[in-house]
Amino acid sequence: MSRVASLKLSFNPVASDHTSCRLFLNVVNTTALRGAFPTAKIECVVDDNVEKPELTVEYTNGTKMSMQTNQMTVEDIKERVRNGIRRVINQEQ
C-alpha cells in the first residue's frame, strides 16, 4: 500500500460473484493498514444494481488501474495491486 493513493471498490453486496471484491475490502480496510498508510483513500460503492464488481487503484504517481474482479480471487487482486506498486517503484528509480 506504500504507493497507493486511493482505492475505489464497486460491488453488489448479495451477488455471489462479487465475493472477492468484498473480501479485498476486508484486507485493506484494517486498523493496522489504515494506520500505516493514513493518506490512502478508500471509496466504496455498495449497490444492488452493480452488475460487475470493479476495483480502481490510483497510485501515487497518478497512474490508474481498473479491473473487474468477478473472475478473480483475493490473492489475484492483491498480486495485481502489488505488481502496480512495483511498477511505480521502478519508475521512481
N, C-alpha and C positions, 0 to 999 in steps of 0.2 A: 504493500500500500504506500510505500515511500514516495512514489512518483504519480500517485493517483490524485487528481484534483476533485473529481466528482464521479458518482455512480448514479445512474437512473435505471430503476427496475420497473418494468410494467408487467403485471400478471393478473390472471383471474384466480382468486383465492380458492375456488372449488374445482377448477379443472385439473384433472389428473396429470396431463402432460405439462403442467406449469410447475410441478413439484421442485425441479432443480433450481429454478429461479427463486422460489420461496426459501428453499434451504440455503442458497447462496446468501440471501439477505441475513439469515441467522449467523452465518460465518463472519460476515464483515461488520455486522452491527452489534459487536460485543463491547462491553465496557473497556476491556483492555485494549482492543484495537482502536476504538474511538479515542481513548486517552493518549495512545501513542501517535495518532495522526489526527489531531483535533481540527485541522483545516479542511480535511477531505469531507465533501458534502455527499449525503446520501438522500436521494429523492425516490419516493415510491409512488407508483400509480397502481392502486389495487382496485380493480373494477371487474364486475361480472361480464362486461362487454369486451374485454381484451381478448382477441382471438388467438394471438401468438405471443408467448412470453418473450420479452426482449430486455436486454441489458445494454446500456450505452455507458462506456467508460471514457472519461476525458482525462488525459494525462497532463502533467504539469507543464509540458512543452506545447500544449494546445491541441495536440492530435486527439482524434476521437476514434473509437472503435465500437461498432454496434454488432450485436449478434442475437439471433433468435435462439432461444435455449431449449425449445421443446424436444429436441433430439440429443440433448447433452446431459451429462451427469454434472454434479457439483465439481468433481475433480476436473472434468473437461473445461468448465468455466474458469476455475482457478488457474489452470495451466495457460489458457488464452490470456488472462489478465496478467499473469507473471511474464509471459512472452512479450507483451506490450511494455511492461516495465523494463525488461531487459533492453528492448529497442531504444527506449528513451535514455537509459543509462549509457548505451553505446553511442548514441548521438551526442551526448554531453561530453564525451571524452575526446 
